[in-house]
Amino acid sequence: MLTLDPKDLPVPQLHRYLLGAVGPRPIAFASTIDENGTPNLAPFSFFNIFSANPPILVFSPANSGRTGKTKDTYENVKKVAECVINVVNFDMVEQMSLCSSPYDIDVNEFIKSGLTPVPSDRVKPFRVKESPVQMECEVIEVKELGEGGGAGNLIICEVVKIHINEEILDEDQMIDQHKIDLVSRMGGNWYCRANEASMFEVEKPVTRIGMGLDNIPEDIKSSNILSGNDLGKLGGFEELPNETDVNEFKLIELSELFVTLEDEPAQLEIELHKLAKLYLAKNEIEEAWKTLLAFNNQ
């Protein structure tokens, strides 16, 4: 394993390691305005939501790694403490990327990118019409994290108005993750698209307490068939199925396998683990547990 001390690395090299490791990162497509009313539009992938009560977003326009200069967005919010964070989806990713060009401060990125400015309700900066979600924000603090190239500047802002394109809503009027088609930043020139091919569900253990991997029998935990993710699913189950249920499942669902491999216990265990893995892939956790436990119920 390569082990590095950040203090020993040139900032550009450290920057590449960090961005290559921490991702995908959501994109804050930030609209700001200066004291003369000149709009600015720029994307930042040092961004996330940090509170819902109050609704707080934080993003960081880092100083230029080449020149050490601060970004226009940073300069603008110091003068007019407002911004709009526009969410970026796949349909606008190239226009968004164009706005990251190092234009002079008096250049209007709305014009350069062809994106449509829309007046906001509560703040001065414009919204981006093409964005599926637009959040008007008041800047409550700007915290400089360092000096020189690569130093971040945290812009902490409170959402005061949200605009959502109704086309991305589901039947419950919530944002449908399949419709919004979000994109995010990876390292280098790479992006990631959150569509059906890349998304998957993991049930949150909010209303139940999983038994944990420490309660999984050692012969199952040391399986050469089951992966760490498989064990995680098993450990998320609240308690082991009882012996009666395991025996019933064995007689009904597993009898043929037990008869076929009656004299080959090692192979039987392997086949049971393979079958359990198939159940886990379908999120049939209880069936997987019964399959695994059936080996020792002989």
Salt bridges, closest charged atoms under 4 A:
GLU35 OE1 - LYS79 NZ 3.78
ASP121 OD2 - LYS161 NZ 3.20
GLU136 OE2 - ARG127 NE 3.91
GLU136 OE2 - HIS163 NE2 2.63
GLU144 OE2 - LYS78 NZ 3.19
ASP176 OD1 - HIS178 ND1 3.63
ASP181 OD2 - ARG193 NH2 2.80
GLU203 OE2 - ARG208 NE 3.77
GLU218 OE1 - LYS221 NZ 3.90
ASP230 OD2 - LYS277 NZ 2.51
GLU271 OE2 - LYS274 NZ 3.83
GLU284 OE1 - LYS282 NZ 3.89
GLU286 OE2 - LYS290 NZ 3.46
